[in-house]
């Protein structure tokens, strides 16, 4: 998920853009994001309108590898160049690749994609950017750079989450119903200042950069979490990250209620609830360099 501008969790999963140093807990959230949303990520890789199976894939803002490993699974003959600003995330990705027996199929590159000059990434058939484009300070320039990098006929997949996932029922917690929506509203106000392209329609921007948009798909995520302890840990991590950037904007009563559900030793802890879900949407744009 990557949220280095604000400390808010990166989405999607998958796979943020991560300026500077990885923030405490971010890698763990990215790993949980990958685990919880794995089925949805696989459905996106299966949907991509590819003319032939790609051999060289670039994963921009790869995080700890959610997209990288989904793509390696989907395309067994491909190798992936995984790009991220965080050395910690890339090291974690390499360790996972070794454990999965695919280390020789992964090449990692540490780079800040807001720099005007990108490292040499070859001529990939597929570029994947999940939850990373909205972190770009100059997305138009980044899109043009991707267009110039792709092999002719190659595909660019932009995947974005519609904001932070929701986890709690609307009437929770009992003493402060609606708490999660107020927390998210505060986070959205804070993030709008730092990431104006979050929630953007990437179709027109892709067209302006020279791409032909060949498909757009929105997938609703609604996972029941009562039997999955990973969802409890994911919810705790995401809300802890959001709390770190909105402390000064919440009412004292909401802050107290939030801290109560985030206290893992409390009987009110999210980890003890049996009514959690993961609710969000992911949209993917598939754009070809024609």
C-alpha positions as CSV (number, residue, x, y, z in Angstrom):
1,X,0.0,0.0,0.0
2,X,2.2,3.2,0.0
3,X,1.5,6.3,1.5
4,X,4.7,7.8,2.2
5,X,3.5,11.3,1.6
6,X,1.0,11.2,4.5
7,X,1.6,8.0,6.3
8,X,-1.7,6.7,5.2
9,X,-1.7,3.1,4.0
10,X,-0.9,2.4,0.4
11,X,-3.5,0.6,-1.5
12,X,-3.2,-2.5,-3.1
13,X,-2.2,-2.9,-2.2
14,X,-1.0,-3.3,-3.7
15,X,2.0,-1.4,-4.2
16,X,3.0,2.1,-3.5
17,X,5.3,4.6,-4.8
18,X,7.0,5.2,-1.5
19,X,9.2,8.3,-1.3
20,X,12.1,8.2,1.0
21,X,12.3,5.7,3.9
22,X,9.7,3.1,4.4
23,X,7.6,4.0,7.4
24,X,7.2,1.7,10.3
25,X,4.7,-1.0,9.6
26,X,4.2,-0.2,6.0
27,X,5.9,-3.3,4.7
28,X,3.7,-5.4,7.0
29,X,0.5,-3.7,5.7
30,X,1.7,-4.2,2.1
31,X,2.2,-7.9,2.8
32,X,-1.3,-8.2,4.4
33,X,-2.8,-6.2,1.5
34,X,-1.3,-8.7,-0.9
35,X,-2.6,-11.7,1.1
36,X,-6.1,-10.4,1.6
37,X,-6.6,-9.1,-1.9
38,X,-4.7,-11.9,-3.7
39,X,-7.8,-13.4,-5.4
40,X,-8.8,-10.0,-6.8
41,X,-5.3,-9.3,-8.0
42,X,-5.3,-12.6,-9.8
43,X,-8.6,-11.8,-11.5
44,X,-7.2,-8.5,-12.8
45,X,-4.1,-10.2,-14.2
46,X,-6.4,-12.8,-15.9
47,X,-8.5,-10.0,-17.4
48,X,-5.7,-8.0,-19.1
49,X,-6.3,-7.8,-22.9
50,X,-2.9,-9.1,-23.9
51,X,-2.2,-10.1,-27.5
52,X,0.6,-12.5,-26.5
53,X,2.0,-13.6,-23.1
54,X,4.5,-11.0,-21.9
55,X,8.1,-12.0,-21.4
56,X,9.4,-8.9,-19.8
57,X,7.2,-7.1,-17.2
58,X,8.0,-3.9,-15.2
59,X,6.2,-3.4,-11.9
60,X,6.3,0.3,-11.0
61,X,6.1,1.1,-7.3
62,X,6.2,-2.6,-6.6
63,X,6.1,-2.4,-2.8
64,X,6.8,-5.8,-1.3
65,X,5.8,-7.6,-4.4
66,X,2.0,-8.2,-4.5
67,X,1.8,-7.4,-8.2
68,X,5.2,-8.9,-9.0
69,X,4.3,-12.4,-7.6
70,X,0.7,-12.3,-9.1
71,X,2.3,-11.6,-12.5
72,X,4.9,-14.3,-12.1
73,X,2.2,-16.8,-11.3
74,X,0.1,-15.7,-14.2
75,X,2.9,-15.7,-16.7
76,X,5.3,-18.5,-16.0
77,X,7.7,-17.7,-18.8
78,X,8.0,-14.0,-17.8
79,X,10.6,-12.2,-15.7
80,X,9.8,-9.0,-13.8
81,X,11.8,-5.8,-13.2
82,X,10.4,-4.6,-9.8
83,X,10.9,-0.8,-9.2
84,X,10.5,1.0,-5.9
85,X,12.0,3.8,-3.9
86,X,12.3,1.8,-0.7
87,X,15.3,-0.4,-0.3
88,X,13.5,-2.2,2.6
89,X,10.6,-3.1,0.4
90,X,12.9,-4.4,-2.4
91,X,14.9,-6.5,0.1
92,X,11.7,-8.0,1.4
93,X,10.6,-8.7,-2.2
94,X,13.9,-10.5,-3.0
95,X,13.6,-12.6,0.1
96,X,10.1,-13.7,-0.8
97,X,11.3,-14.4,-4.4
98,X,14.0,-16.7,-3.0
99,X,11.5,-18.5,-0.7
100,X,9.2,-19.0,-3.7
101,X,11.9,-20.3,-5.9
102,X,11.6,-17.5,-8.5
103,X,14.6,-15.3,-7.5
104,X,16.1,-15.7,-11.0
105,X,13.0,-14.3,-12.6
106,X,13.1,-11.0,-10.6
107,X,15.3,-8.0,-11.0
108,X,14.9,-5.2,-8.5
109,X,15.7,-1.5,-9.2
110,X,15.7,1.2,-6.5
111,X,14.5,4.4,-8.0
112,X,12.4,7.5,-7.2
113,X,9.9,7.6,-10.1
114,X,9.3,11.4,-9.5
115,X,12.8,12.0,-10.8
116,X,12.8,13.3,-14.4
117,X,15.3,10.6,-15.6
118,X,14.3,7.0,-14.9
119,X,16.7,4.1,-14.8
120,X,17.1,1.9,-17.8
121,X,14.2,-0.6,-17.7
122,X,14.6,-2.3,-21.0
123,X,11.7,-2.6,-23.4
124,X,8.9,-4.4,-21.5
125,X,5.8,-6.0,-23.1
126,X,3.8,-5.1,-20.0
127,X,4.1,-2.4,-17.4
128,X,2.0,-2.8,-14.2
129,X,1.4,0.1,-11.7
130,X,-0.8,-0.8,-8.8
131,X,-1.6,1.9,-6.3
132,X,1.4,3.8,-7.4
133,X,0.4,6.3,-10.0
134,X,-1.6,8.5,-7.6
135,X,1.6,9.1,-5.6
136,X,3.4,10.6,-8.6
137,X,4.2,14.3,-8.3
138,X,4.2,14.6,-12.1
139,X,1.9,11.8,-13.4
140,X,1.6,13.2,-16.9
141,X,5.4,13.0,-17.3
142,X,5.5,9.5,-15.8
143,X,2.8,8.3,-18.2
144,X,4.8,9.7,-21.2
145,X,7.9,8.0,-19.8
146,X,6.1,4.6,-19.6
147,X,4.8,5.1,-23.1
148,X,8.3,5.6,-24.4
149,X,9.6,2.6,-22.4
150,X,7.0,0.1,-23.5
151,X,7.7,-2.1,-26.6
152,X,5.4,-1.2,-29.5
153,X,2.1,-3.0,-29.0
154,X,2.9,-3.3,-25.3
155,X,0.3,-2.9,-22.5
156,X,0.2,-0.6,-19.5
157,X,-2.0,-1.7,-16.6
158,X,-2.9,1.0,-14.1
159,X,-4.7,-0.3,-11.0
160,X,-6.1,2.0,-8.3
161,X,-8.1,1.5,-5.2
162,X,-11.1,3.8,-4.5
163,X,-9.7,5.0,-1.2
164,X,-8.9,3.1,2.0
165,X,-10.8,-0.1,2.6
166,X,-13.6,-0.1,5.1
167,X,-13.7,-2.9,7.8
168,X,-16.3,-2.1,10.5
169,X,-20.1,-2.2,10.4
170,X,-21.7,1.2,10.2
171,X,-23.0,1.0,13.7
172,X,-19.6,0.2,15.2
173,X,-18.3,0.8,17.8
174,X,-21.3,0.8,20.0
175,X,-20.3,4.0,21.9
176,X,-19.2,5.9,18.7
177,X,-21.2,4.6,15.7
178,X,-20.0,5.8,12.4
179,X,-16.4,6.2,13.7
180,X,-14.8,4.6,10.7
181,X,-16.5,6.9,8.2
182,X,-15.4,10.0,10.2
183,X,-11.8,8.6,10.3
184,X,-11.8,8.1,6.6
185,X,-13.3,11.5,5.9
186,X,-10.5,13.1,7.9
187,X,-7.9,11.0,6.0
188,X,-9.4,12.0,2.7
189,X,-9.2,15.7,3.5
190,X,-5.6,15.3,4.5
191,X,-4.6,13.2,1.5
192,X,-6.3,15.5,-1.0
193,X,-3.6,18.1,-0.2
194,X,-0.8,15.7,-0.9
195,X,-2.1,13.4,-3.5
196,X,-4.5,15.3,-5.8
197,X,-4.6,12.4,-8.3
198,X,-5.9,9.9,-5.8
199,X,-9.3,8.7,-7.2
200,X,-8.6,10.1,-10.6
201,X,-9.9,8.9,-13.9
202,X,-6.7,7.7,-15.6
203,X,-8.4,7.1,-19.0
204,X,-8.1,10.7,-20.3
205,X,-4.6,11.1,-19.0
206,X,-3.5,7.8,-20.6
207,X,-5.0,9.0,-23.9
208,X,-3.2,12.3,-23.6
209,X,0.1,10.5,-23.1
210,X,-0.4,8.7,-26.4
211,X,-1.9,5.4,-25.3
212,X,-5.0,3.7,-26.7
213,X,-7.2,2.7,-23.7
214,X,-8.5,-0.8,-24.6
215,X,-10.3,-1.6,-21.4
216,X,-11.5,-0.4,-18.0
217,X,-12.9,-2.5,-15.3
218,X,-14.0,-1.8,-11.7
219,X,-14.0,-4.7,-9.3
220,X,-16.0,-4.5,-6.1
221,X,-14.2,-6.0,-3.1
222,X,-16.4,-7.3,-0.3
223,X,-14.7,-10.0,1.7
224,X,-16.3,-11.5,4.8
225,X,-13.6,-11.5,7.5
226,X,-15.1,-13.3,10.4
227,X,-12.9,-16.4,10.0
228,X,-9.7,-14.7,8.7
229,X,-7.4,-13.3,11.3
230,X,-5.3,-11.7,8.5
231,X,-8.2,-9.3,7.9
232,X,-8.2,-8.3,11.6
233,X,-4.4,-7.6,11.4
234,X,-4.9,-5.7,8.1
235,X,-7.7,-3.6,9.5
236,X,-5.6,-2.8,12.6
237,X,-2.6,-1.8,10.5
238,X,-4.5,0.3,8.1
239,X,-6.4,2.2,10.8
240,X,-3.2,2.7,12.8
241,X,-1.5,4.2,9.8
242,X,-4.5,6.5,9.2
243,X,-4.5,7.5,12.9
244,X,-0.9,8.6,12.6
245,X,-1.8,11.4,10.2
246,X,-5.2,12.6,11.5
247,X,-4.7,12.8,15.2
248,X,-5.0,16.5,15.3
249,X,-8.3,16.5,13.2
250,X,-10.4,14.0,15.2
251,X,-12.6,14.9,18.1
252,X,-11.3,13.8,21.5
253,X,-14.2,11.3,21.7
254,X,-13.4,9.8,18.3
255,X,-9.7,9.6,19.1
256,X,-10.4,7.8,22.4
257,X,-12.8,5.4,20.6
258,X,-10.3,4.7,17.8
259,X,-7.5,4.0,20.3
260,X,-9.7,1.6,22.2
261,X,-10.4,-0.5,19.1
262,X,-6.7,-0.3,18.0
263,X,-5.5,-1.5,21.4
264,X,-4.8,-5.2,20.7
265,X,-4.9,-6.0,24.4
266,X,-8.3,-4.5,24.8
267,X,-11.6,-6.5,24.8
268,X,-12.8,-3.9,22.3
269,X,-9.9,-4.6,19.9
270,X,-10.7,-5.1,16.2
271,X,-8.8,-8.4,16.5
272,X,-11.6,-9.7,18.8
273,X,-14.5,-8.8,16.4
274,X,-16.3,-11.4,14.4
275,X,-18.1,-9.0,12.0
276,X,-15.2,-7.5,10.0
277,X,-15.3,-7.2,6.2
278,X,-13.0,-5.7,3.6
279,X,-15.0,-3.3,1.4
280,X,-13.5,-1.2,-1.4
281,X,-13.3,-1.0,-5.2
282,X,-10.4,-1.5,-7.5
283,X,-10.3,0.0,-11.0
284,X,-7.9,-1.1,-13.7
285,X,-7.2,0.7,-17.0
286,X,-5.5,-1.3,-19.8
287,X,-3.8,1.0,-22.2
288,X,-1.7,0.0,-25.3
289,X,1.2,1.7,-27.0
290,X,0.0,1.4,-30.5
